[in-house]
């Protein structure tokens, strides 16, 4: 049957702000330092920015933000698509060349930059022809000791002062499969790929987040998860759908997190295992008298950390996903029987990746022929996913898209097992991606940076466990004949090419690297023998 106007409308998370601004106009929507916005003010600010942008961009143009978790980035999640644009939330931890690649590849036309990060884009207008404007976003919660000048073409306030039409823009889209955002993620090729999200996918994922997190109008959500990471797992739209309060946080540090928990009544937050460790191990940590729910993902959370948080009265929920599936796709749904288990046993069960979320389909674990492996908790296979919360594809990369969707399923490249109870558990990453602090690190990208040093003949990078970050990169390096250098010198070289979190903390100089008959380095042997290879 043909859909009619009376029984069909295109899905978009824009509707969530339209509704909350109308139904809860006086409720507090955003808290950031000395700033407060009601839902009426939130909606009005988004409308004004969207009108200004609509006069500057064509439908489908990319608008990028380089910003920590501030109200401006939150508003951009609505204003950019409301103006007909596509949002690109940039990882603020990236180095200048990495940012320039993404801006150039995406064809970004307008770049918004928080004052603190202007130093990362000083040459962007010279190196990225598509960028026509650079808009500086000041933040009253910080003081810039040495302001960077000569980069921005205007300020946020000046941009908003542009005259606009009084008529509001409609909170609708003509096609729900139009891209709403492009999120760049590292892959095994070393170059980031642009993952396209649709309005439909963002809408449905947001409702799943709202349901599984239990967001309501009483929710006080603390922004410890970067909004640039999978659009904050779609939580900018999800908390708004519930009419909850967004509490913005520029940086993840123990003191402001615990201060917000104690003074603002935080009920929910999300983040990688490093966020869990920061909270559990903080000097300010203490048992809570009111409920707090932490949703964590990335590298599997340590059962020890889960136990520490539960001892504080904090409920831990473990989810699994990738940038390509809008963030979380599966959730480790707790069973009533788990409450009777020893805390250590329960923590092990919670650390599994779980079952498909309500908006998602059931995850599969398959062999190379796409047959399901036995659900015995032992047989290893690749985790494959499908459904409304799988990306539209990789931007300007049809080959990579076709490979990812082979057989009609999205191939995660992650290896795992299926347990008899239907819960999946991640065992390894076939693509050698390292997940550190919730951020993907391509080993190939790190290897390319290291081998660019003239003294390096070859290198292999693996992920090693880290209590704070989940994982971190470690490099095994072969020097050229007669070359001499220290680990500190090589680290300094690499730091000039990559974001700090990608730079290996440990360098092991080796006399040889284990290889297959075809010359490929056996990283599995390096992992097994980690700490055995020593340097000069």
C-alpha positions as CSV (number, residue, x, y, z in Angstrom):
1,X,0.0,0.0,0.0
2,X,1.1,3.6,-0.7
3,X,1.9,5.7,2.4
4,X,-0.4,8.8,2.7
5,X,0.0,12.1,4.4
6,X,-2.4,11.0,7.1
7,X,-0.5,7.8,8.0
8,X,3.1,8.6,7.3
9,X,5.7,11.2,8.2
10,X,9.4,11.2,7.7
11,X,11.3,10.3,10.9
12,X,13.8,12.9,12.2
13,X,15.2,13.6,15.7
14,X,14.4,17.3,15.0
15,X,11.0,16.4,16.2
16,X,12.3,15.8,19.7
17,X,13.3,19.4,20.3
18,X,10.2,20.8,18.6
19,X,8.1,18.7,21.0
20,X,10.1,19.4,24.2
21,X,10.3,23.2,23.5
22,X,6.5,23.2,23.1
23,X,5.5,20.9,25.9
24,X,8.1,21.8,28.5
25,X,9.1,25.4,27.6
26,X,10.1,26.4,31.1
27,X,11.9,23.2,32.1
28,X,15.7,23.5,32.3
29,X,17.2,21.9,29.2
30,X,20.9,22.8,29.5
31,X,23.3,23.6,32.3
32,X,26.9,24.7,31.6
33,X,28.8,26.5,34.3
34,X,27.1,29.9,34.8
35,X,24.7,29.3,31.9
36,X,21.2,27.9,31.9
37,X,18.8,27.4,29.0
38,X,15.1,26.5,29.2
39,X,13.7,24.3,26.5
40,X,12.0,27.4,25.0
41,X,15.5,29.1,24.9
42,X,17.1,25.9,23.5
43,X,14.5,25.8,20.7
44,X,14.8,29.5,20.0
45,X,18.6,29.4,19.9
46,X,18.5,26.4,17.5
47,X,16.0,28.2,15.2
48,X,18.2,31.4,15.0
49,X,21.4,29.5,14.2
50,X,19.6,27.3,11.7
51,X,18.2,30.4,9.9
52,X,21.7,31.9,9.7
53,X,23.2,28.7,8.4
54,X,20.4,28.1,5.9
55,X,21.3,31.4,4.2
56,X,24.9,30.3,3.9
57,X,24.8,26.7,2.8
58,X,23.0,24.6,0.2
59,X,21.1,21.5,1.2
60,X,23.5,18.7,2.0
61,X,26.5,21.0,2.7
62,X,28.7,19.8,5.5
63,X,29.2,22.0,8.6
64,X,31.9,21.0,11.1
65,X,32.4,21.6,14.8
66,X,35.6,21.3,16.7
67,X,34.5,21.7,20.3
68,X,34.3,20.0,23.7
69,X,30.9,19.2,25.2
70,X,29.4,22.7,25.2
71,X,25.9,24.0,24.6
72,X,27.0,25.2,21.2
73,X,27.9,21.6,20.0
74,X,24.7,20.3,21.5
75,X,22.6,22.9,19.7
76,X,24.5,22.1,16.5
77,X,23.0,18.6,16.5
78,X,19.7,20.2,15.8
79,X,20.6,23.5,14.1
80,X,22.8,22.1,11.3
81,X,20.2,19.5,10.1
82,X,17.4,22.0,10.6
83,X,19.2,24.3,8.1
84,X,19.5,21.4,5.7
85,X,23.1,20.7,6.4
86,X,25.1,17.6,7.5
87,X,26.9,17.8,10.9
88,X,30.5,16.7,11.2
89,X,31.5,16.7,14.9
90,X,35.3,16.6,14.9
91,X,37.4,14.7,17.4
92,X,39.0,17.4,19.4
93,X,42.0,15.2,20.2
94,X,43.1,15.0,16.6
95,X,46.2,16.8,15.3
96,X,46.1,19.5,12.7
97,X,46.9,17.3,9.7
98,X,44.3,14.7,10.7
99,X,41.6,17.4,11.0
100,X,42.6,18.9,7.7
101,X,42.2,15.5,6.0
102,X,38.7,15.1,7.4
103,X,37.6,18.6,6.5
104,X,39.0,18.3,3.0
105,X,37.5,14.8,2.4
106,X,34.1,15.9,3.6
107,X,34.2,19.1,1.7
108,X,33.2,21.1,4.8
109,X,32.1,24.6,4.0
110,X,31.8,26.2,7.5
111,X,33.9,25.3,10.5
112,X,33.0,26.3,14.0
113,X,35.9,26.1,16.5
114,X,36.0,26.5,20.3
115,X,38.5,29.2,21.3
116,X,40.7,26.6,23.0
117,X,41.2,24.6,19.8
118,X,41.9,27.4,17.3
119,X,45.6,26.5,17.5
120,X,44.8,23.1,15.8
121,X,43.4,24.7,12.7
122,X,45.7,27.7,12.0
123,X,46.4,26.7,8.4
124,X,43.0,25.2,7.5
125,X,41.9,28.0,5.2
126,X,45.1,27.6,3.3
127,X,45.0,23.8,3.0
128,X,41.3,23.1,2.7
129,X,39.8,25.1,-0.2
130,X,36.2,24.2,0.7
131,X,36.2,25.9,4.1
132,X,34.8,29.4,3.5
133,X,34.3,30.5,7.1
134,X,35.9,29.7,10.4
135,X,33.6,30.8,13.3
136,X,35.2,31.1,16.8
137,X,33.1,29.9,19.8
138,X,34.1,31.5,23.1
139,X,33.2,29.8,26.4
140,X,32.6,31.8,29.6
141,X,33.7,28.8,31.7
142,X,37.4,29.0,30.7
143,X,40.1,31.7,30.2
144,X,42.4,31.5,27.3
145,X,45.9,32.6,28.4
146,X,47.3,33.0,24.9
147,X,44.5,33.6,22.5
148,X,45.0,32.5,18.9
149,X,44.2,35.3,16.4
150,X,44.0,35.5,12.7
151,X,42.3,32.2,12.2
152,X,38.6,32.9,12.6
153,X,36.6,34.9,10.1
154,X,33.9,35.8,12.6
155,X,32.8,35.1,16.2
156,X,29.7,33.0,17.2
157,X,28.0,36.1,18.5
158,X,28.6,38.1,15.3
159,X,27.3,35.2,13.2
160,X,24.1,35.0,15.3
161,X,23.6,38.8,14.9
162,X,23.0,38.3,11.2
163,X,19.5,39.5,10.3
164,X,17.1,36.6,9.7
165,X,13.5,36.0,8.8
166,X,11.1,35.8,11.7
167,X,9.2,32.8,10.3
168,X,10.4,29.5,12.0
169,X,12.0,26.8,9.9
170,X,9.9,23.6,9.8
171,X,11.2,20.8,12.1
172,X,10.9,18.3,9.3
173,X,12.8,16.7,6.4
174,X,11.6,15.6,3.0
175,X,13.4,12.3,3.1
176,X,14.2,10.5,6.3
177,X,17.2,8.7,4.6
178,X,18.9,12.1,4.1
179,X,22.2,12.1,6.0
180,X,22.0,14.0,9.3
181,X,25.7,13.6,10.2
182,X,29.0,12.1,9.1
183,X,31.2,10.7,11.8
184,X,34.8,9.9,10.9
185,X,36.4,6.7,12.3
186,X,39.8,5.2,11.8
187,X,40.1,1.9,9.9
188,X,42.8,-0.6,9.0
189,X,43.8,1.5,6.0
190,X,45.0,4.2,8.3
191,X,42.8,6.9,6.8
192,X,39.6,7.8,8.5
193,X,36.3,6.9,6.8
194,X,33.2,9.0,6.9
195,X,30.3,7.1,8.4
196,X,26.9,8.5,7.2
197,X,24.0,8.6,9.6
198,X,20.4,9.1,8.4
199,X,17.6,11.1,10.1
200,X,15.7,7.8,10.4
201,X,18.6,5.9,12.0
202,X,19.3,8.7,14.4
203,X,15.6,8.9,15.4
204,X,15.3,5.2,16.1
205,X,18.6,4.9,17.9
206,X,17.6,7.9,20.1
207,X,14.4,6.1,21.1
208,X,16.4,3.0,21.9
209,X,18.8,5.0,24.0
210,X,15.9,6.7,25.8
211,X,14.3,3.3,26.6
212,X,17.3,1.4,27.7
213,X,18.8,4.2,29.8
214,X,15.4,5.1,31.4
215,X,15.6,8.7,30.4
216,X,12.6,10.8,31.7
217,X,11.9,14.5,32.3
218,X,13.7,14.1,35.7
219,X,16.9,12.9,34.0
220,X,20.0,14.9,34.8
221,X,22.5,13.7,32.1
222,X,26.2,14.5,32.6
223,X,28.2,14.9,29.4
224,X,31.2,12.7,30.1
225,X,30.9,11.0,26.7
226,X,32.3,13.2,23.9
227,X,29.5,14.5,21.6
228,X,32.0,14.0,18.7
229,X,31.9,10.2,19.3
230,X,29.1,8.7,17.3
231,X,27.2,12.0,18.0
232,X,27.4,11.1,21.6
233,X,25.7,7.7,21.0
234,X,22.7,9.8,19.8
235,X,22.2,11.0,23.3
236,X,21.9,14.7,22.3
237,X,18.7,13.7,20.7
238,X,17.7,11.1,23.2
239,X,17.8,13.2,26.4
240,X,16.0,16.0,24.5
241,X,13.3,13.5,23.4
242,X,12.7,12.8,27.1
243,X,12.7,16.4,28.1
244,X,15.7,15.8,30.5
245,X,18.5,18.1,31.4
246,X,21.8,18.2,29.6
247,X,24.7,19.0,32.0
248,X,27.7,19.9,29.8
249,X,31.3,19.2,30.8
250,X,34.4,20.4,28.9
251,X,36.8,17.8,30.2
252,X,36.5,14.5,32.1
253,X,38.1,15.0,35.5
254,X,37.2,13.4,38.8
255,X,36.5,16.6,40.7
256,X,34.0,18.3,38.4
257,X,32.3,14.9,37.8
258,X,31.8,14.2,41.5
259,X,30.8,17.9,42.1
260,X,28.1,17.6,39.5
261,X,26.9,14.3,41.0
262,X,26.7,15.8,44.5
263,X,25.4,19.3,43.7
264,X,23.3,18.9,40.5
265,X,21.8,15.5,41.1
266,X,23.2,13.7,38.1
267,X,21.2,10.5,37.3
268,X,22.9,9.3,34.1
269,X,26.2,9.4,32.3
270,X,28.0,7.4,29.7
271,X,31.6,6.8,28.7
272,X,34.4,4.4,28.1
273,X,36.0,2.3,30.8
274,X,38.4,5.1,31.5
275,X,35.4,7.2,32.7
276,X,34.4,4.4,35.0
277,X,37.9,4.2,36.4
278,X,38.1,8.0,36.9
279,X,34.9,7.9,39.0
280,X,35.6,4.8,40.9
281,X,39.2,5.7,41.8
282,X,38.6,9.3,42.6
283,X,39.5,10.7,46.0
284,X,36.0,12.2,46.1
285,X,34.3,8.8,45.6
286,X,31.7,7.9,48.2
287,X,28.6,5.8,48.4
288,X,25.5,7.4,46.8
289,X,22.1,7.8,48.4
290,X,20.4,8.5,45.1
291,X,20.5,6.3,41.9
292,X,23.2,6.8,39.3
293,X,23.3,4.8,36.1
294,X,26.5,4.6,34.0
295,X,26.4,3.1,30.5
296,X,29.8,2.1,29.3
297,X,31.3,0.7,26.1
298,X,34.5,0.5,24.2
299,X,37.0,-2.1,25.4
300,X,35.2,-4.5,27.7
301,X,35.0,-3.0,31.2
302,X,37.1,-4.5,33.9
303,X,35.0,-6.7,36.3
304,X,37.1,-5.0,39.1
305,X,35.9,-1.6,38.1
306,X,32.3,-2.8,37.8
307,X,32.6,-4.2,41.3
308,X,34.0,-0.9,42.7
309,X,31.1,1.1,41.1
310,X,28.5,-1.2,42.4
311,X,29.9,-0.9,45.9
312,X,29.3,2.9,45.6
313,X,25.6,2.2,44.7
314,X,26.2,2.9,41.0
315,X,24.4,0.7,38.4
316,X,26.7,-0.2,35.5
317,X,25.2,-1.1,32.1
318,X,27.5,-2.5,29.3
319,X,26.7,-1.8,25.7
320,X,28.5,-2.7,22.5
321,X,28.6,-1.1,19.0
322,X,30.7,0.8,16.5
323,X,30.6,4.2,14.8
324,X,29.0,2.4,11.8
325,X,26.0,1.4,13.9
326,X,25.3,4.8,15.6
327,X,27.2,3.7,18.7
328,X,25.5,1.2,21.0
329,X,23.8,-1.7,19.2
330,X,23.7,-4.5,21.9
331,X,23.2,-4.2,25.6
332,X,24.0,-6.6,28.4
333,X,20.5,-6.8,29.8
334,X,20.7,-7.9,33.5
335,X,18.7,-10.9,34.5
336,X,16.9,-11.0,37.9
337,X,18.8,-14.2,38.8
338,X,22.1,-12.3,38.5
339,X,21.3,-10.3,41.7
340,X,21.8,-13.5,43.7
341,X,25.3,-14.1,42.4
342,X,28.6,-13.2,44.1
343,X,29.6,-9.6,43.0
344,X,32.6,-11.0,41.1
345,X,30.5,-13.5,39.2
346,X,27.9,-10.8,38.4
347,X,30.6,-8.4,37.1
348,X,31.9,-11.0,34.7
349,X,28.4,-11.5,33.2
350,X,27.9,-7.7,33.0
351,X,31.1,-7.3,31.1
352,X,29.7,-9.3,28.1
353,X,28.4,-7.4,25.1
354,X,24.9,-8.8,25.4
355,X,21.8,-8.9,23.1
356,X,20.4,-6.6,20.5
357,X,18.8,-3.3,21.8
358,X,15.1,-2.7,21.3
359,X,15.6,-0.7,18.2
360,X,18.1,-3.1,16.7
361,X,18.0,-6.6,15.4
362,X,19.7,-9.7,16.9
363,X,23.4,-9.8,16.5
364,X,25.0,-12.9,14.9
365,X,28.3,-14.5,15.3
366,X,29.3,-16.3,12.0
367,X,32.0,-18.3,10.3
368,X,33.6,-17.2,7.0
369,X,30.7,-18.8,5.1
370,X,28.1,-16.7,7.1
371,X,26.9,-19.7,9.1
372,X,26.1,-19.1,12.7
373,X,28.7,-20.6,15.0
374,X,27.5,-22.9,17.8
375,X,26.1,-21.0,20.8
376,X,28.6,-22.6,23.2
377,X,30.5,-19.6,24.5
378,X,33.7,-21.1,22.9
379,X,33.3,-21.2,19.1
380,X,34.9,-18.0,17.6
381,X,33.3,-16.1,14.7
382,X,32.8,-12.6,13.4
383,X,30.1,-10.4,14.8
384,X,27.7,-9.2,12.1
385,X,24.8,-6.7,12.4
386,X,22.0,-5.3,10.3
387,X,18.9,-3.1,10.6
388,X,17.8,0.5,10.9
389,X,20.8,1.4,13.0
390,X,23.4,0.4,10.4
391,X,25.1,3.3,8.6
392,X,24.0,4.5,5.1
393,X,27.6,3.8,4.0
394,X,31.0,5.3,4.0
395,X,31.1,8.8,2.4
396,X,32.7,8.8,-1.0
397,X,33.9,5.2,-0.6
398,X,31.7,2.8,-2.5
399,X,34.4,0.0,-2.4
400,X,34.7,0.1,1.4
401,X,30.9,0.2,1.8
402,X,30.4,-2.9,-0.4
403,X,33.0,-4.8,1.5
404,X,31.4,-3.8,4.9
405,X,28.0,-4.9,3.7
406,X,29.0,-8.2,2.0
407,X,26.3,-10.9,2.3
408,X,23.7,-8.4,3.4
409,X,25.1,-7.8,6.9
410,X,27.5,-5.3,8.3
411,X,30.8,-6.9,9.1
412,X,32.2,-5.5,12.3
413,X,35.6,-7.2,12.0
414,X,35.2,-8.1,15.7
415,X,35.6,-11.7,16.8
416,X,33.4,-13.1,19.5
417,X,31.4,-16.0,20.8
418,X,27.7,-16.6,21.3
419,X,26.8,-17.9,24.7
420,X,24.0,-20.5,25.3
421,X,21.8,-17.7,26.7
422,X,22.0,-15.7,23.5
423,X,24.5,-13.1,24.8
424,X,27.5,-12.3,22.7
425,X,31.0,-11.7,24.0
426,X,33.8,-9.9,22.2
427,X,37.1,-11.8,22.2
428,X,39.4,-10.0,19.7
429,X,39.4,-7.4,16.9
430,X,40.1,-8.9,13.6
431,X,41.0,-5.5,12.2
432,X,43.7,-4.8,14.9
433,X,41.8,-1.7,15.9
434,X,42.8,-0.5,19.4
435,X,40.1,1.0,21.5
436,X,41.7,3.5,24.0
437,X,39.4,5.6,26.2
438,X,36.6,4.8,23.9
439,X,38.4,6.1,20.8
440,X,39.5,3.9,17.9
441,X,43.1,3.9,17.0
442,X,44.3,2.3,13.7
443,X,47.5,0.3,14.2
444,X,48.4,1.0,10.5
445,X,48.1,4.7,11.0
446,X,50.4,4.6,14.1
447,X,52.8,2.3,12.2
448,X,53.0,4.7,9.3
449,X,53.8,7.6,11.6
450,X,56.6,5.7,13.3
451,X,58.1,4.3,10.1
452,X,58.3,7.7,8.7
453,X,61.4,8.3,10.9
454,X,64.5,7.6,8.8
455,X,66.1,5.4,11.5
456,X,63.1,3.0,11.5
457,X,63.2,0.0,9.2
458,X,59.9,-1.7,10.2
459,X,57.4,-1.6,13.0
460,X,54.4,-3.4,14.4
461,X,51.8,-1.9,16.7
462,X,49.5,-3.9,19.0
463,X,47.0,-3.0,21.7
464,X,47.9,-3.9,25.2
465,X,45.6,-3.8,28.3
466,X,45.5,-0.7,30.3
467,X,43.6,-0.3,33.6
468,X,42.7,3.3,32.9
469,X,42.2,3.5,29.1
470,X,41.1,-0.1,28.4
471,X,43.8,-0.4,25.9
472,X,46.8,1.5,24.6
473,X,49.2,1.1,21.7
474,X,52.6,-0.5,22.1
475,X,55.1,-0.5,19.2
476,X,57.8,-3.1,18.3
477,X,60.4,-1.4,16.3
478,X,63.2,-2.6,14.0
479,X,65.9,0.0,13.5
480,X,67.9,0.4,10.3
481,X,71.4,-1.1,10.3
482,X,73.8,1.2,12.2
483,X,71.0,3.5,13.4
484,X,70.7,4.5,17.0
485,X,67.8,6.2,18.8
486,X,66.0,6.1,22.1
487,X,62.3,5.4,22.7
488,X,61.8,9.0,23.9
489,X,63.2,10.3,20.6
490,X,60.8,8.1,18.6
491,X,57.9,9.0,20.7
492,X,58.6,12.7,20.3
493,X,58.8,12.2,16.5
494,X,55.4,10.4,16.5
495,X,53.8,13.0,18.7
496,X,54.3,15.6,16.0
497,X,52.3,13.5,13.5
498,X,49.4,12.1,15.6
499,X,47.0,13.0,18.3
500,X,48.5,12.4,21.7
501,X,46.2,9.4,22.6
502,X,47.5,7.5,19.5
503,X,51.2,7.8,20.4
504,X,52.6,4.6,22.0
505,X,53.8,5.0,25.5
506,X,56.0,1.9,25.2
507,X,58.5,1.3,22.4
508,X,60.2,-2.1,22.3
509,X,63.3,-2.3,20.1
510,X,63.5,-5.7,18.5
511,X,66.2,-7.6,16.5
512,X,63.5,-9.3,14.4
513,X,59.7,-9.5,14.0
514,X,57.8,-12.8,13.7
515,X,56.4,-13.2,10.1
516,X,54.3,-15.5,8.0
517,X,55.8,-17.1,4.9
518,X,54.5,-14.2,2.8
519,X,56.2,-11.7,5.1
520,X,53.2,-10.5,7.1
521,X,54.0,-9.7,10.7
522,X,52.4,-12.2,13.1
523,X,50.8,-9.8,15.6
524,X,49.2,-12.6,17.5
525,X,52.7,-13.8,18.5
526,X,53.6,-10.3,19.6
527,X,50.5,-10.2,21.8
528,X,51.3,-13.6,23.2
529,X,54.9,-12.7,23.9
530,X,54.2,-9.1,25.1
531,X,57.0,-8.0,27.4
532,X,59.4,-10.7,26.1
533,X,60.8,-8.6,23.2
534,X,63.3,-6.2,24.7
535,X,65.3,-3.3,23.3
536,X,68.9,-2.3,23.3
